[in-house]
Amino acid sequence: MQKIGLAVALLCAITGTANAEYLTDTQIKSLIGGKKVHLATSYGIEFPLKYASNGRVTGNGEGTVLGQYMAPKETGKWWVSGNRMCQQFPTWYEGRPYCFKLRHVGGAKLEWVRDDGYKGSARISG
């Protein structure tokens, strides 16, 4: 049994699939807190969200196509619970909170799955 476990660990290290596991509460806070996350959109642009360490999140779509269809800038709150990053804005998504499972897929790249099954990708910057 130990040989199988070692072989799986070695295979994950070689292929990089160990990074494909969902992040824990601590990993999420460390990776996102104080950072800007750029969500990839179906419009071919990135939508920036700034996750302050104090639990505030600000999205700013000014100057993007998305800014034409919604309030271009809004500040809400974010928190981590049950190995998911959650966020809620006053008017975006009708004020409904959403939670996301996150995978760090290498470098500054993330993949996410929202609690309603919607999926996407993002990149992190300082």
C-alpha positions in Angstrom: 0.0 0.0 0.0 2.9 2.4 0.8 4.4 1.8 -2.7 1.1 2.7 -4.3 0.9 5.9 -2.3 4.5 6.8 -3.1 3.8 6.1 -6.8 0.8 8.4 -6.8 2.7 11.2 -5.0 5.5 10.9 -7.5 3.1 10.9 -10.5 1.4 14.0 -9.1 4.7 15.7 -8.6 5.8 14.9 -12.2 2.5 15.9 -13.8 1.6 18.8 -11.6 -1.8 17.4 -10.6 -1.1 17.9 -6.9 -1.8 21.6 -7.6 -5.2 20.6 -9.0 -6.6 20.0 -5.5 -9.0 22.5 -4.1 -7.4 25.0 -1.7 -8.0 25.1 2.0 -9.2 28.0 4.1 -5.6 29.0 5.0 -4.3 28.6 1.5 -7.1 30.8 0.1 -6.5 33.6 2.6 -2.8 33.5 1.9 -3.1 33.4 -1.8 -5.9 36.0 -2.3 -5.7 38.3 0.8 -4.3 41.7 -0.2 -4.1 40.7 -3.9 -5.9 41.6 -7.1 -7.6 38.7 -9.0 -8.4 39.2 -12.7 -11.3 37.1 -13.8 -11.3 35.9 -17.3 -14.6 36.7 -19.0 -16.4 35.4 -22.1 -15.9 38.9 -23.6 -12.1 38.2 -23.9 -11.2 40.7 -21.2 -10.2 40.4 -17.6 -12.3 41.8 -14.8 -10.2 42.9 -11.8 -11.3 42.3 -8.2 -9.2 43.6 -5.3 -9.4 41.4 -2.2 -8.2 43.5 0.8 -6.9 41.7 3.8 -9.7 43.4 5.9 -12.5 41.4 4.1 -13.4 44.1 1.6 -13.5 43.3 -2.1 -13.7 45.9 -4.8 -14.5 45.2 -8.4 -13.8 47.8 -11.0 -15.0 47.3 -14.6 -14.7 51.0 -15.6 -13.4 51.2 -19.1 -14.5 47.6 -19.9 -17.4 46.2 -22.0 -18.9 44.9 -18.7 -19.1 48.4 -17.3 -21.7 49.2 -19.9 -24.1 46.5 -18.5 -23.7 46.9 -14.8 -22.5 49.3 -12.1 -18.9 49.5 -13.2 -17.4 49.7 -9.7 -18.7 48.2 -6.4 -17.2 47.3 -3.0 -18.6 44.3 -1.1 -17.2 41.8 1.4 -15.3 38.5 1.1 -14.7 35.7 3.6 -13.4 32.1 3.7 -15.6 29.3 5.0 -15.5 25.5 4.5 -12.5 25.7 2.1 -14.4 28.1 -0.1 -13.9 31.8 -0.9 -17.2 33.7 -0.5 -18.2 37.2 -1.6 -21.2 39.4 -1.6 -21.8 42.8 -3.2 -24.6 45.3 -2.4 -26.1 45.2 -5.9 -24.1 42.9 -8.1 -25.8 39.5 -8.4 -28.8 41.1 -6.7 -26.9 41.2 -3.4 -26.7 37.4 -3.3 -23.6 35.8 -1.7 -21.7 33.3 -3.8 -19.0 30.9 -2.7 -16.2 29.4 -4.8 -13.9 26.4 -4.6 -10.5 27.4 -5.9 -7.6 25.5 -7.5 -4.1 26.9 -7.9 -3.1 25.5 -11.2 0.4 27.0 -11.4 2.1 30.3 -11.3 -0.5 33.1 -10.9 -3.3 31.0 -12.4 -6.5 29.9 -10.6 -9.5 27.8 -11.6 -12.7 28.3 -9.7 -16.1 26.6 -9.4 -19.0 28.7 -8.0 -21.5 27.0 -5.7 -24.1 27.0 -8.6 -21.7 25.0 -10.8 -20.5 27.9 -13.0 -16.7 27.6 -13.7 -14.0 29.9 -14.8 -10.4 30.9 -14.5 -8.4 33.9 -13.2 -4.9 35.2 -12.5 -3.5 36.8 -9.4 -1.4 39.9 -9.3 0.0 41.9 -6.4 
